[in-house]
Amino acid sequence: MLVVTLCVVVALLLLRARERAIDELRRDTRNLTTALALYTGAIVTSIDLALVGTRDSLALLELAQQAPARADQGNQLLRTSVARIGLPVLMRVLDTDGNQVHVSEGPPTAVSSRDRDYFQAHVTRDAGLLISQPFVSRINGKAAIVFSRRIEGADGRFKGVILIGTPMDLFEKLFERFDVGSRGALILADDTGTLLARRPPAADLVGQKVLRDVGVLSLLRGGATAGVRINDAPVDGVRRMLGFERVGATRLVAGVGQSLDEWLANWRRDAAVAGTLTFLLAAVAAWLLLRTTRYAENAAERTAQLERSEERIRNILTHAPDAFIGIDPQGLITEWNQQAQATFGWERASVIGRRLADVIVPAPMRARYDAGLREFARTGTGPVVNRRVERMALHRDGHEIPVEVSIGALSTPEGFVANAFLHDISERTQAQTKLVAINKRLRDITDNLPLLISYIDQDQTLRFCNETWRAWLGVDPALIIGQPIADVLGPALYEQRRTHLQRALGGERVSFDLESIGLGVNRHLHTLYIPDVRADGAVAGIYTLVTDVTRSKKLELQLDRLANIDSLTGLPNRRRFEERLPEALARGQRDHRPMALMFLDVDHFKQINDSHGHATGDAVLQQFALRLENCVRVTDTVARLAGDEFVIILEGLSAIDDAEIAARKISAALKPSFVVGGLSLSVTASIGVAFVDTEAVSPIEVLAKADEALYQAKGAGRNTFVMSRLPGAEIILAPPAG
């Protein structure tokens, strides 16, 4: 009976010891997993901040110099950013075709990344920080993943991709800082279960699915962000305590597996010895005493092992590239690494045990922080948990610092504790502030210029317009951005510009003048379309500058009128006549239609001036001009050469009879008396007509023939007309005009 009792006691003791050992293993694995996730998250944050900061710096540089960054400028920016990360990575900037524009190391390669998932995901939308699937690099043949972000132009259109290529062996080397025993394993996977990196290395497994749908993946899909479970690894069959935790708000999952066999080795040895010695009844008492002492020693060893594990984790976090702060459920600071000291100016010893709110939370934000802390300690949730958000933090000297915060929650019996990484983003914020200021200055300038300024992309979508659009067209600039230019202008105005737009989008610099009506105002506009040509020669869109030239156009018309219109009669003058006569002759020859030139002279006009004065003479000329215009078609030209000399160009005739009919019509129109200032005057005219068939003749010949016919009409007694024909010299004397 004593033997049975001893066996039961030994068995219970060993079972209890095994349970405690497994609990210790679970706790150690959970801590190591959290440390691995936090450490990986800090690396990812550093990479993302480098991407965003470099992208913004390039945009600021291009905006400041109003031109794309030169290769040497861009390459230097990338090199500086990579040096700040402190990791052996390669940063690149790709254009819209996936070709390298800037690189942090070596010359750009001719290999396009257009077909890669990390490029395609950004083309149609902003995918945020994208972490690619593992692939084999075309440049160095190594397995790698890419962290990438979209680059947009000022118009919001896709301009390219900025990325950092990270070799998988980088993570494998970083994992060497974590001790998980000879049969343990550390992994980095994505949320589809695909392996990205492993220690010990397993190159043949990279890119393969290593997490099971019914295990870790099902927990992640159910909303869990972390967990610990016993798992038989499908890779090598080793039973391990597997801890997993999502890395911040990314797709990455950190995993730590520690072998149960290794951890329970001491317990198994104790169990084997206990089973043998149980049968040695004589030595039971001594054995129990000895093994109890040894068990205490083993327990102490396991406790020391756990403490060493926690010390390793603390050492990793101490040297993390970002500020790391641990906070207990009461909001008291439990961890404060070297970077936190450098960022906020407080020594570790002076902040441990103090409320975080009193140390780095600005006074106006403390009430809100305290309310959030109470909710976090109870539920482990909050607006900044497992996300990266920007907040203001307080430096020891009193000034505020913009930081990017990422917080992970860890459940404890007392409530949830917080592990926070904070990154000083002062440089990035300053660059963004400068960028906003430059954009505002440019906006203020363009909004106050009396020009329509806009940018239209290759799809004929309006991407930018200034405030003048509101004044001229009655549209709100903020509401029309992103709309097709055809919809903004309307059918009539768009059709005026359609061909010019197509030419400009084809790469041609186009300028043109047209007349448009907007808000009931008729404007003469001078428009300039300037193609936006990228480095690869493709046209991304066009810049448009539209100037209201209505005043200058009116002045131009006035000057043209003064230069070409007779001020007394309003008829075209000699200069305009000399322009129109060659044109009429050319049209007649081209259309095979005869034309005629009539040369008219007011009979005895000098006597009217001498008898009644020049004012009366001018009035007679004005009435004379009006009666001539009423006798011909709108397609014909009536002009005053000088004094009382007038000419008429008759176009599109069928025969010489048409010219004779016009001459008789004019003679008849002059018969009624001219009433001027109470005077009734009889006014007649002599007319010489040169009829031109379709043969080519010169303006000088036609004018000379009409002048010759005029003098013949005068010689015939005036108040009549004479017809002549060209070519040839046929003269037809018309009977006196009634």
C-alpha positions in Angstrom: 0.0 0.0 0.0 2.9 2.3 0.8 4.4 1.6 -2.6 1.2 2.5 -4.4 0.8 5.7 -2.4 4.4 6.7 -3.2 3.8 6.0 -6.9 0.6 8.1 -6.9 2.4 10.9 -5.1 5.3 10.8 -7.5 3.0 10.7 -10.5 1.0 13.7 -9.3 4.2 15.6 -8.6 5.6 14.9 -12.0 2.3 15.8 -13.8 2.1 19.0 -11.9 5.7 19.8 -12.8 4.9 19.1 -16.4 2.0 21.5 -16.4 4.1 24.2 -14.9 6.8 23.7 -17.4 4.3 23.9 -20.3 2.8 27.1 -18.8 6.3 28.6 -18.5 7.0 27.6 -22.2 3.7 29.2 -23.2 4.6 32.4 -21.4 8.1 32.5 -22.8 6.8 31.8 -26.3 4.2 34.6 -26.1 6.8 37.1 -24.9 9.3 36.1 -27.6 6.6 36.4 -30.3 5.5 39.8 -29.1 9.1 41.0 -29.1 9.6 39.5 -32.6 6.5 41.3 -33.9 7.4 44.6 -32.3 11.0 44.3 -33.7 9.7 43.5 -37.2 7.1 46.2 -36.9 9.9 48.8 -36.1 11.8 47.7 -39.2 8.7 47.9 -41.4 7.9 51.4 -39.9 11.4 52.6 -40.6 11.1 51.4 -44.2 7.7 53.0 -44.8 8.8 56.3 -43.3 11.8 56.2 -45.6 9.4 55.6 -48.6 7.0 58.4 -47.6 9.7 60.9 -46.7 11.7 60.3 -49.9 8.6 60.5 -52.0 7.6 63.9 -50.4 11.2 65.2 -50.7 11.2 64.4 -54.4 7.9 66.2 -54.9 9.1 69.2 -52.9 12.3 69.3 -55.0 10.4 69.1 -58.3 7.9 71.7 -57.2 10.7 74.1 -56.1 12.6 73.9 -59.4 9.5 73.4 -61.5 11.1 70.5 -63.3 11.7 66.8 -62.7 14.5 65.9 -60.3 17.8 65.2 -62.1 19.3 61.7 -61.8 22.0 62.9 -59.5 19.6 64.7 -57.2 17.2 61.8 -56.9 19.9 59.2 -56.4 21.4 61.3 -53.6 18.0 61.6 -51.9 17.6 57.8 -52.0 21.1 57.1 -50.7 20.5 59.4 -47.8 17.2 57.7 -46.9 18.7 54.2 -47.1 21.6 55.3 -44.8 19.1 56.5 -42.2 17.4 53.1 -42.2 20.7 51.4 -41.5 19.8 48.2 -43.3 21.3 46.6 -46.5 18.3 47.4 -48.7 17.9 48.9 -52.2 15.6 51.9 -52.8 14.3 52.6 -56.4 11.9 55.0 -58.1 10.0 53.7 -61.1 8.2 55.7 -63.8 4.8 54.8 -65.2 6.2 52.1 -67.4 8.1 50.4 -64.5 11.5 51.6 -65.6 14.0 52.8 -63.0 14.5 56.6 -62.7 16.4 56.9 -59.5 18.4 54.2 -57.5 20.2 54.3 -54.2 23.0 52.1 -55.4 24.7 51.6 -58.8 23.3 52.7 -62.1 19.7 52.1 -63.1 19.1 48.7 -64.8 17.2 48.3 -68.0 14.9 45.7 -66.5 11.3 46.8 -66.2 9.1 46.0 -63.2 5.9 46.7 -65.0 4.6 43.1 -64.6 5.4 42.8 -60.9 2.5 42.8 -58.4 4.0 45.6 -56.3 3.9 47.8 -59.4 0.5 46.8 -60.9 -1.3 47.3 -57.5 -0.6 51.0 -57.5 -1.5 51.9 -61.2 -5.2 52.3 -60.8 -5.5 53.3 -57.1 -3.5 54.2 -54.0 -2.8 50.9 -52.4 -1.0 52.4 -49.4 2.0 50.5 -48.1 2.1 47.3 -50.2 4.2 44.3 -49.2 4.8 42.0 -52.1 4.8 38.3 -52.4 8.3 36.8 -52.3 10.0 36.5 -55.6 13.5 36.0 -57.2 15.1 39.3 -58.1 16.0 39.7 -61.8 18.9 41.9 -60.7 20.8 39.7 -58.2 18.9 36.3 -58.3 18.1 36.4 -54.6 14.8 35.8 -52.9 13.3 39.1 -51.8 10.1 41.1 -51.0 9.4 44.7 -51.9 7.8 47.4 -49.8 6.2 50.0 -52.2 4.1 53.1 -52.3 2.4 55.0 -55.2 3.7 58.3 -56.5 1.2 60.8 -57.8 1.6 64.0 -59.7 0.1 67.3 -58.8 -3.0 66.3 -60.8 -3.5 63.2 -58.7 -2.6 60.9 -61.6 -0.3 57.9 -61.3 3.3 59.0 -61.8 5.2 55.9 -60.7 6.2 53.8 -57.7 8.8 54.2 -55.0 10.0 50.9 -53.4 12.5 49.3 -51.2 13.7 45.8 -52.1 14.5 43.7 -49.0 16.4 40.4 -49.4 14.9 37.5 -47.3 18.2 36.7 -45.7 18.1 40.1 -44.1 15.3 38.9 -41.8 17.0 35.6 -41.3 20.1 37.5 -40.0 18.0 39.7 -37.8 16.3 36.6 -36.3 19.7 35.4 -35.0 19.2 37.8 -32.0 16.4 35.5 -30.7 17.4 32.2 -29.0 14.8 29.5 -29.4 16.9 26.4 -28.9 18.3 23.9 -31.4 14.9 22.6 -32.5 13.1 25.9 -32.4 12.0 28.1 -35.3 11.2 31.7 -36.1 9.2 32.6 -39.2 7.9 35.6 -40.9 4.8 35.0 -43.1 1.9 36.9 -44.7 -1.7 36.6 -43.8 -2.2 34.0 -46.5 0.2 31.7 -44.7 3.0 32.1 -47.3 6.5 31.9 -45.8 8.7 35.0 -46.3 11.7 34.2 -44.0 12.7 31.4 -41.5 15.3 30.6 -39.0 16.8 28.1 -39.4 16.9 29.0 -43.1 14.7 26.9 -45.5 15.2 28.4 -49.0 13.0 25.7 -50.6 10.0 26.7 -48.3 10.1 30.5 -49.1 7.0 31.3 -51.1 5.2 28.2 -49.9 2.2 28.0 -47.6 3.3 27.0 -44.1 0.4 28.1 -41.9 -2.7 25.9 -41.9 -6.2 27.1 -42.7 -7.6 25.3 -39.7 -5.0 26.6 -37.3 -3.3 30.0 -37.2 -5.0 31.3 -40.3 -8.5 30.6 -39.1 -7.7 32.5 -35.9 -6.4 35.5 -37.8 -9.4 35.5 -40.1 -11.6 35.4 -37.1 -10.2 38.7 -35.9 -7.4 37.5 -33.5 -4.2 39.4 -33.7 -2.1 37.1 -31.5 -2.1 33.7 -29.9 -0.2 30.7 -28.6 -0.9 27.0 -29.4 0.8 23.6 -29.5 1.4 22.7 -33.1 2.8 19.8 -35.0 4.9 21.6 -37.7 4.0 20.3 -41.2 7.5 21.2 -42.3 9.6 19.0 -40.1 7.1 17.3 -37.9 8.5 18.8 -34.7 5.9 19.5 -32.0 6.4 23.1 -30.9 4.7 25.7 -28.7 3.8 28.1 -31.6 3.2 31.8 -30.9 1.9 34.0 -33.7 1.2 37.8 -33.8 0.2 40.2 -36.6 2.9 42.8 -37.2 1.0 46.1 -36.6 -1.6 46.9 -39.2 0.4 45.1 -42.0 -0.2 41.7 -43.7 2.8 40.3 -42.0 2.6 37.6 -39.2 5.5 36.9 -36.9 5.8 33.4 -35.5 8.0 31.7 -32.8 8.1 28.0 -32.3 9.9 26.3 -29.3 10.3 22.6 -29.2 8.3 20.9 -26.4 10.8 18.0 -26.3 13.7 20.4 -25.6 11.8 22.4 -23.0 10.5 19.2 -21.2 13.8 17.3 -21.4 14.5 17.8 -17.7 11.0 16.8 -16.8 11.3 13.6 -18.8 14.6 12.7 -17.2 13.0 13.2 -13.8 10.0 11.0 -14.8 12.3 8.2 -16.0 14.4 8.2 -12.9 11.3 8.4 -10.7 9.7 5.4 -12.4 12.8 3.3 -11.7 13.4 4.4 -8.2 9.8 3.9 -7.2 10.4 0.2 -7.1 13.3 0.6 -4.8 11.2 1.0 -1.7 14.1 1.1 0.6 15.3 4.3 -0.9 11.9 6.0 -1.4 12.2 8.6 1.3 15.7 9.5 0.4 14.8 9.6 -3.3 11.8 11.9 -2.8 13.8 14.3 -0.8 16.6 14.3 -3.3 14.3 14.7 -6.3 12.3 17.4 -4.6 15.4 19.3 -4.1 16.4 18.7 -7.7 13.0 19.7 -8.9 13.4 23.0 -7.0 16.7 23.4 -8.6 15.2 22.7 -12.0 12.3 25.1 -11.4 14.8 27.7 -10.4 16.7 27.0 -13.6 13.6 27.3 -15.7 12.7 30.5 -13.9 16.2 31.8 -14.7 15.8 30.7 -18.3 12.6 32.7 -18.5 14.3 35.7 -17.0 17.1 35.4 -19.5 14.6 35.2 -22.3 12.9 38.4 -21.0 16.3 40.0 -20.7 17.0 39.2 -24.4 13.7 40.7 -25.4 14.5 43.8 -23.4 17.9 44.1 -24.9 16.4 43.9 -28.4 13.9 46.6 -27.7 16.5 48.8 -26.0 18.4 49.0 -29.3 15.4 49.3 -31.6 15.6 52.1 -34.2 12.3 53.7 -32.9 11.3 54.9 -29.4 9.8 52.0 -27.5 7.6 52.6 -24.4 5.9 49.9 -22.3 2.8 51.0 -20.4 0.9 49.0 -17.7 -2.9 49.0 -17.3 -2.7 52.0 -15.0 -0.8 54.0 -17.6 2.5 53.8 -15.8 5.7 53.5 -17.8 7.4 50.1 -17.5 9.9 50.2 -20.5 11.8 53.2 -22.0 14.5 52.4 -24.5 17.5 54.4 -25.7 15.7 55.9 -28.7 12.8 57.1 -26.4 15.5 58.9 -24.4 16.9 60.5 -27.5 13.5 61.5 -28.9 11.9 62.9 -25.8 14.9 64.0 -23.7 14.1 62.0 -20.5 16.5 59.5 -18.9 15.0 56.0 -18.4 15.5 56.1 -14.6 13.5 59.4 -14.3 10.4 58.1 -16.1 10.0 54.4 -15.1 6.9 54.2 -12.8 5.5 57.6 -13.9 2.3 58.2 -15.8 2.9 58.4 -19.5 0.4 61.3 -19.7 2.5 63.4 -17.4 5.7 62.8 -19.4 4.9 63.0 -23.2 1.2 63.7 -23.6 0.5 67.5 -24.3 -1.8 69.0 -21.6 -4.8 69.7 -23.9 -4.8 66.0 -24.9 -4.6 64.4 -21.5 -8.3 64.1 -20.7 -8.9 62.3 -23.9 -5.9 60.1 -23.4 -7.0 59.1 -19.9 -10.5 58.1 -21.2 -8.9 56.1 -24.0 -6.5 54.4 -21.5 -9.3 53.2 -19.3 -11.1 51.6 -22.4 -7.8 50.1 -23.6 -6.9 48.5 -20.2 -10.3 46.9 -20.1 -10.7 45.7 -23.8 -7.3 46.1 -25.4 -8.8 48.1 -28.2 -8.6 51.8 -29.2 -8.1 54.1 -32.2 -4.3 53.7 -32.2 -4.1 49.9 -31.5 -2.5 47.9 -34.4 -2.5 51.1 -36.6 0.1 53.7 -37.4 -1.3 57.2 -36.6 0.2 60.6 -36.3 0.1 62.4 -32.9 1.8 65.3 -31.2 4.1 64.4 -28.2 5.8 66.5 -25.6 9.5 66.8 -25.3 11.1 67.3 -21.9 12.0 71.0 -22.8 8.3 71.7 -23.5 8.2 71.8 -27.3 5.9 69.4 -29.1 7.1 66.8 -31.6 5.1 65.1 -34.4 5.4 61.4 -34.0 4.0 58.3 -35.7 2.6 55.9 -33.1 2.0 52.1 -33.4 0.6 50.3 -30.3 0.3 46.6 -29.7 -1.9 45.2 -26.9 -0.9 42.3 -24.6 -3.4 40.7 -22.2 -2.3 40.2 -18.6 -4.4 39.2 -15.5 -4.4 42.8 -14.4 -5.6 44.1 -17.7 -4.1 45.0 -21.1 -0.7 46.4 -21.3 0.6 48.5 -24.2 3.8 48.2 -26.2 4.2 51.4 -28.2 6.7 52.3 -31.0 7.0 56.0 -31.7 8.9 57.5 -34.6 9.9 61.2 -34.8 8.5 62.5 -38.1 9.5 66.1 -37.7 11.5 66.1 -40.9 8.7 64.6 -42.9 6.2 67.0 -41.4 8.4 70.0 -42.2 8.7 68.8 -45.8 5.0 68.4 -46.0 4.5 71.9 -44.5 6.8 73.4 -47.0 5.1 71.5 -49.8 1.7 72.9 -48.7 3.1 76.4 -48.4 4.5 76.2 -51.9 1.2 74.9 -53.3 -0.7 77.6 -51.5 1.6 80.3 -53.0 1.2 78.8 -56.5 -2.5 78.6 -55.9 -2.7 82.3 -54.7 -0.7 83.4 -57.8 -2.8 81.5 -60.3 -6.1 82.4 -58.7 -5.2 86.1 -59.0 -4.0 86.1 -62.6 -6.5 87.3 -65.2 -6.1 84.0 -67.1 -7.9 80.7 -67.3 -5.2 78.2 -66.1 -5.8 74.5 -66.0 -4.3 71.0 -66.5 -6.0 68.4 -68.6 -4.8 64.8 -68.5 -4.5 62.3 -71.4 -8.1 61.2 -70.8 -9.3 64.8 -71.2 -10.1 65.0 -67.5 -9.7 68.3 -65.7 -7.1 67.9 -62.9 -6.4 71.6 -62.0 -8.1 74.9 -62.6 -7.8 78.3 -61.1 -10.4 80.7 -59.6 -10.8 82.6 -62.9 -13.0 79.7 -64.1 -15.6 80.8 -61.6 -15.4 84.4 -62.8 -15.6 83.6 -66.6 -17.7 80.4 -66.6 -19.6 80.5 -63.3 -18.3 77.1 -62.1 -16.8 76.2 -58.7 -13.2 75.0 -59.3 -13.4 72.5 -56.5 -16.5 70.8 -58.0 -15.2 70.4 -61.5 -11.8 68.8 -60.7 -11.9 65.2 -61.9 -14.7 65.9 -64.5 -14.3 65.4 -68.2 -13.4 68.7 -69.9 -16.2 68.1 -72.4 -18.8 68.1 -69.5 -17.3 71.2 -67.9 -17.3 73.3 -71.1 -20.5 72.0 -72.6 -21.0 70.8 -76.2 -20.7 74.2 -78.0 -17.5 75.4 -76.2 -15.9 71.9 -76.3 -16.5 71.5 -80.0 -14.6 74.8 -80.6 -11.6 73.3 -78.9 -11.8 69.6 -79.7 -9.4 69.4 -82.6 -6.8 71.7 -80.8 -7.0 69.4 -77.7 -6.3 66.3 -79.7 -3.3 67.9 -81.4 -1.9 69.1 -78.1 -2.4 65.7 -76.5 -0.5 64.3 -79.4 2.5 66.3 -78.3 2.1 69.5 -80.4 2.3 73.0 -78.9 -0.9 74.6 -80.0 -2.1 78.2 -79.9 -5.3 79.6 -81.4 -7.8 82.5 -81.2 -11.6 82.1 -81.0 -14.7 83.9 -79.8 -16.7 82.3 -77.0 -19.6 83.3 -74.8 -19.6 82.6 -71.1 -22.1 83.9 -68.6 -23.6 86.0 -71.4 -20.3 87.8 -72.0 -18.8 87.6 -75.5 -15.0 87.2 -75.3 -12.2 87.0 -77.8 -9.8 84.4 -76.3 -6.2 83.5 -77.1 -5.5 79.9 -76.0 -2.2 78.2 -75.6 -1.9 74.4 -75.0 1.5 73.2 -73.8 2.0 69.4 -73.7 3.3 67.9 -70.4 5.9 65.5 -71.8 7.4 62.9 -69.5 11.0 61.8 -69.5 10.1 58.8 -71.7 8.5 61.1 -74.3 4.9 60.2 -73.5 2.4 63.0 -73.1 0.8 62.9 -69.6 -1.5 65.8 -70.3 -1.5 69.5 -71.2 -1.2 72.8 -69.5 -3.7 75.4 -70.7 -3.4 79.2 -70.6 -6.3 81.2 -71.9 -6.0 85.0 -72.2 -9.0 87.4 -72.7 -7.9 89.5 -75.7 -11.2 91.2 -76.3 -9.9 94.8 -75.7 -6.9 94.2 -78.0 -9.1 92.6 -80.6 -11.4 95.5 -80.6 -8.5 97.9 -80.9 -7.2 95.7 -83.8 -10.5 95.9 -85.5 -10.6 99.7 -85.0 -7.1 100.0 -86.5 -8.1 97.7 -89.3 -11.1 99.9 -90.0 -9.0 103.1 -90.0 -6.6 101.5 -92.4 -9.1 99.9 -94.8 -12.4 101.9 -94.5 -13.2 105.3 -95.9 -14.1 107.5 -93.0 -16.6 109.6 -94.9 -18.7 107.0 -96.6 -18.0 103.8 -94.5 -17.0 102.0 -97.7 -13.8 100.1 -98.2 -11.0 102.4 -99.2 -8.4 102.1 -102.0 -6.2 99.8 -99.8 -9.0 97.4 -99.2 -10.0 97.5 -102.8 -6.5 96.7 -103.9 -6.6 93.6 -101.7 -10.0 92.4 -102.9 -9.6 92.9 -106.6 -6.8 90.2 -107.0 -8.9 87.9 -104.8 -12.0 88.4 -107.0 -10.0 87.7 -110.2 -8.5 84.5 -108.6 -12.0 83.3 -107.5 -13.4 83.9 -111.0 -10.7 82.0 -112.7 -10.9 79.1 -110.2 -14.7 78.9 -110.4 -14.8 79.6 -114.1 -17.2 82.5 -113.6 -16.9 85.9 -115.2 -16.6 89.1 -113.2 -16.6 92.9 -113.9 -15.1 96.0 -112.5 -17.0 99.3 -112.6 -15.3 102.6 -112.4 -17.6 105.5 -111.5 -17.1 109.3 -111.3 -19.7 111.8 -110.1 -20.5 114.2 -112.9 -19.6 117.9 -112.3 -18.9 117.2 -108.6 -16.5 120.2 -108.4 -19.3 122.5 -109.3 -21.3 121.1 -106.3 -18.4 121.8 -104.0 -17.8 125.3 -105.4 -21.5 126.3 -105.4 -22.7 124.8 -102.2 -19.6 124.1 -100.1 -17.6 121.0 -99.1 -20.1 120.0 -96.4 -22.8 119.7 -99.1 -20.4 117.9 -101.3 -19.6 115.4 -98.5 -23.3 114.7 -97.9 -23.8 114.1 -101.7 -20.9 111.6 -101.6 -22.4 109.8 -98.6 -25.8 109.5 -100.3 -24.1 108.5 -103.6 -22.3 105.7 -101.8 -25.5 104.5 -100.1 -27.4 104.3 -103.4 -24.5 102.3 -105.0 -24.6 99.7 -102.1 -28.4 99.3 -102.6 -27.9 98.5 -106.3 -25.5 95.5 -105.8 -25.4 92.2 -103.9 -23.8 91.7 -100.5 -21.2 89.5 -102.3 -20.1 92.5 -104.4 -17.7 95.2 -103.3 -18.3 98.9 -103.4 -15.3 101.1 -102.6 -14.3 104.8 -102.7 -10.9 105.4 -104.2 -10.6 109.2 -103.7 -12.7 112.3 -104.1 -15.7 111.5 -106.2 -14.2 108.3 -107.7 -15.8 105.0 -106.8 -15.4 101.4 -108.0 -17.6 98.3 -107.8 -16.4 94.6 -108.1 -19.1 92.4 -109.5 -18.4 88.6 -109.0 -20.1 85.4 -110.1 -21.6 86.8 -113.4 -22.9 84.6 -116.1 -22.4 87.0 -119.1 -21.6 90.6 -120.0 -25.3 91.3 -119.9 -25.3 91.0 -116.1 -22.8 93.8 -115.8 -24.8 96.0 -118.2 -28.0 95.4 -116.1 -26.1 96.5 -113.0 -24.9 99.7 -114.7 -28.4 100.5 -115.9 -29.7 99.9 -112.3 -27.2 102.3 -110.9 -28.0 105.0 -113.5 -31.7 104.6 -112.6 -31.0 104.8 -108.9 -29.3 108.2 -109.3 -32.2 109.8 -111.1 -34.1 110.9 -107.9 -32.8 114.2 -106.7 -30.3 114.3 -103.8 -31.8 116.3 -100.9 -29.1 117.9 -98.8 -29.8 120.6 -96.2 -33.0 121.9 -97.9 -31.3 121.7 -101.4 -32.6 119.4 -104.1 -29.7 118.5 -106.4 -29.5 116.5 -109.6 -26.6 114.1 -109.5 -25.4 111.8 -112.3 -22.4 109.6 -112.9 -20.2 108.4 -115.7 -19.5 104.6 -115.5 -16.8 102.6 -117.2 -17.2 98.8 -117.0 -14.4 96.2 -117.7 -15.9 92.7 -118.2 -13.6 89.8 -117.6 -14.1 86.3 -118.9 -12.5 83.3 -117.1 -9.1 83.9 -118.7 -6.3 85.1 -116.4 -5.7 88.9 -116.4 -3.9 91.1 -114.0 -5.5 93.6 -111.7 -3.6 96.4 -113.4 -5.1 95.4 -116.8 -8.6 95.3 -115.4 -8.3 98.7 -113.7 -6.8 100.3 -116.7 -9.6 98.9 -119.0 -12.3 100.2 -116.6 -10.6 103.6 -116.4 -10.4 103.7 -120.2 -14.1 102.9 -120.5 -14.9 105.6 -117.9 -13.1 108.3 -119.9 -14.9 107.2 -123.0 -18.2 107.6 -121.1 -17.2 111.1 -120.0 -16.2 111.9 -123.6 -19.6 110.7 -124.7 -21.3 113.5 -122.7 -21.4 111.9 -119.2 -24.4 110.4 -117.5 -23.9 107.2 -119.3 -21.8 104.0 -119.2 -19.4 102.2 -121.5 -18.8 98.4 -121.5 -15.4 96.8 -122.4 -14.3 93.2 -122.5 -11.1 91.5 -121.4 -9.1 89.9 -122.8 -9.3 91.8 -126.1 -10.2 95.4 -126.5 -13.9 95.3 -127.4 -15.7 98.5 -126.4 -19.4 98.7 -126.3 -20.9 102.2 -126.0 -24.1 102.1 -124.2 -26.8 104.6 -125.0 -27.0 107.6 -122.8 -28.6 106.8 -119.4 -32.0 108.4 -119.8 
